């Protein structure tokens, strides 16, 4: 393995040549931000649209919302293969175009069946865009600053999470859903225009190109880190789905503030954790992030007022902000450039799978026990993920880096 690839596990000095702030990186971050704002417009308002406009019940709403995640989950392995073997730029720009235009299609959906079809197509496009864009970002930045760069790129999604739902809800109330959907399409098209103008790094397709086979759809080297992250995202899925209900149960008047604080914690942690990872390696960063999760969920479970509720948001957001870019950087550090698409799709597949499991598992526990107990169980999962990392993932990572 080259000296450049070994750099992420040792302390290195920063030089001008190590800068991550290339024109392409900045433009892809801006493009991802606009794409994500449009995405979070829909996340916050679609349940209301389903209920108020389509007059559908909770079962139909759940099916519509799940269709997106399921479609993204199914397409990700193929997305990684195509990104590696058909070209990053082609997959990004074509899928981004479809993704942007589909927002306007929501305004035409007047039945549950039509909305399910749109959500499936949108989920496929999201899985393709996310895999391609994330892979291009890794191609653009120096290996020795990969953790920091991934953390900064992730801020695009975090900032969108903080402002997108609030703006989307206000726009839907003031101007109606048709205006909301058209505005989301316009914002996404603005992001697409930035991506079209962005310079892309050169990429040489493998020769001969591998055939489309099951073993080529996944990157087995990425599995330990991706599986450990999946356990973490089980807690993430349950938190996003049920934290507002928990806030209402303990009398917090503005549960939406939780997400703003949570997003702020993610944002701060992403930058600092990436720098520590690049200099010290993953062990200290992962231990700190897991510790915050293990502490944050009991704070949330035991909270009886807004102060405890919002404190949990800060702790949990910081913990998740530490873990997401660190595991992503680990995955990309272990594979050659021609397998980065497969590695990122493997990571994304496990990430999405964990969220889906977390939504279902937390709901099932909450049907039998108080919701606070479900959050306490999430703390146990954090401890299990830490044990798994120490006993399997860390050693696997170091072996592949030092080979």
Secondary structure, DSSP 4 states (H G I P E B T S, - for coil): --HHHHGGGS-----GGG----HHHHHHHHHHHHHHHHHHHHHHHHHHHHHHTS---HHHHHHHHHHHHHHHHHHHHHHHHHHHHT-HHHHHHHHHHHHHHHHHHGGG--SHHHHHHHHHHHHHHHHHHHHHHHHHHHHHS-GGGHHHHHHHHHHHHHHHHHHHHHHHHHHHHHH-HHHHHHHHHHHHHHHHHHHHHS--------SSPPP--HHHHS-GGGHHHHHHHHHHHHHHHHHHHHHHHHHHHTT-S-THHHHHHHHHHHHHHHHHHHHHHHHH-HHHHHHHHHHHHHHHHHHHHH--SHHHHHHHHHHHHHHHHHHHHHHHHHHHHTS-GGGHHHHHHHHHHHHHHHHHHHHHHHHHHHHHS-HHHHHHHHHHHHHHHHHHIIIIIHHHHHHHHH-
